[in-house]
Amino acid sequence: MYKLIVSDLDETLLQSDKNISTKDIEAINALNGLRFVISTGRGFDSVTKTLKQLNQYDKEDTYTISFNGGIITENKNNRILYENPLSFNQASFLFELGKKYDVCIHVYTKQICYTYRIFDNEERYIKPTMRFINFDGDNLDFLKNQTIMKVLYCNEDMNYLRDIKQEIQLDNEYEISFSANRYIEFNPKAVNKGSGLIKLCEILNIDINDTIAIGDSINDLSMLKVAGLSIGVSNCVDEVKPYCDHILDANHNSSPISELIEKYIKR
């Protein structure tokens, strides 16, 4: 019997307008004794709206995996149960490296996303979902005393980002993933959505085989690989499909969680 569903947010649970469909909200609220947890590359502060729609905001015994598994929180008082940040030296190295490429750089602390060289389309893309501050300094010294969770580069040409990954050859030093068809993301080595799901299962004493994961993008692969049942939305990228036990008929705009529950929970 499945005990936990873990879902990616953007392009999976969330529609294009960044809301959860009414049908999915009703289906999730009707789950009896089965936990529903969101797993996102974003920070906890940027998912307040989603947690409120799920009736999980500031609620005991509900949980969030954020920063691609870098932080696990109980939603009540945003209580951190686990965290694994970048070191300042790692973040500074990635920032200096990113300056050599045609990318907007995001640097994430626990509360704020700091953006460097943000462009208009990217500003419009992130403005509805997160608090960000653009800066134009030459280094990250102003963040020396803050916890930095991850760094990412943004370019709307995914082939360009793939070329960057191939050129820099940092897979042995960082956990590197792609998301939203516009980001290459850097976390500490072995920090990913899969390790976050495993850690949450340890905290909740749940067998990993009793979990369902649903996602759409490459940064979801790690959790799709470890979950008991792996589901892709119909809009998932081609690289994800071979790792899914099933691809839904529904995309992120047509209530995929409802389809998942009907097919695998209510049967």
Secondary structure, DSSP 8 states (H G I E B T S, - for coil): ---EEEE-TBTTTB-TTS---HHHHHHHHT-SS-EEEEE-SS-GGGGHHHHHHTT-TT-TT-EEEEGGGTEEEETGGGEEEEE--B-HHHHHHHHHHHTTSS-EEEEEESS-EEEES--HHHHHHHTTT--EEEE--SSSGGGTTS-EEEEEEE-S-HHHHHHHHHHH--TTTEEEEEETTTEEEEEETT-SHHHHHHHHHHHHT--GGGEEEEE-SGGGHHHHHHSSEEEE-TT--TTTGGG-SEE-S--TTS-HHHHHHHHHT--
